[in-house]
Amino acid sequence: MHISYAFAKEFRENKENLAKTATLEMGKAIKESKSEVEKCAWAIEYFADNGKNIFKW
């Protein structure tokens, strides 16, 4: 498994704790923080899938 997918998986598995941290540090609503964590995991997977095409590595 590509390390990026493992990183995205960790984000999702720790969504509750990451969201709580974001809420405490930035004052976001917990619902928004959870969505933010999910969006980050999605972005990691997107660039793992498409990075070579986007950046022409």
C-alpha positions in Angstrom: 0.0 0.0 0.0 1.3 3.4 -0.9 2.1 5.4 2.2 -0.3 8.1 1.3 -3.2 5.7 1.5 -2.1 4.6 4.9 -1.9 8.2 6.0 -5.5 8.9 4.7 -6.6 5.7 6.6 -5.0 7.0 9.8 -6.8 10.3 9.3 -10.2 8.6 9.1 -9.5 6.2 12.0 -8.6 9.2 14.2 -11.3 11.5 12.9 -12.9 12.1 16.3 -9.6 13.1 18.0 -8.4 15.2 15.1 -11.8 16.9 14.9 -11.8 17.6 18.6 -8.3 19.1 18.3 -9.4 21.3 15.4 -12.4 22.5 17.3 -10.4 23.3 20.4 -7.6 25.1 18.5 -9.7 27.0 15.9 -13.1 27.2 17.4 -14.8 25.3 14.6 -18.0 23.4 15.2 -17.3 19.7 15.7 -19.4 18.8 12.6 -17.3 21.2 10.5 -14.1 19.7 11.9 -15.1 16.2 11.1 -15.9 17.3 7.5 -12.5 18.9 7.4 -10.7 15.8 8.4 -12.6 13.8 5.8 -11.8 16.4 3.1 -8.1 16.1 4.0 -8.2 12.3 3.8 -9.9 12.6 0.4 -7.3 15.1 -0.9 -4.4 12.8 0.2 -6.0 9.9 -1.8 -6.7 12.2 -4.8 -3.1 13.3 -5.0 -1.8 9.7 -4.4 -4.0 8.7 -7.4 -3.4 11.7 -9.7 -0.2 13.4 -8.5 2.0 12.0 -11.3 -0.4 13.2 -14.0 -0.9 16.6 -12.4 2.7 17.3 -11.6 4.3 15.3 -14.5 6.7 13.4 -12.2 
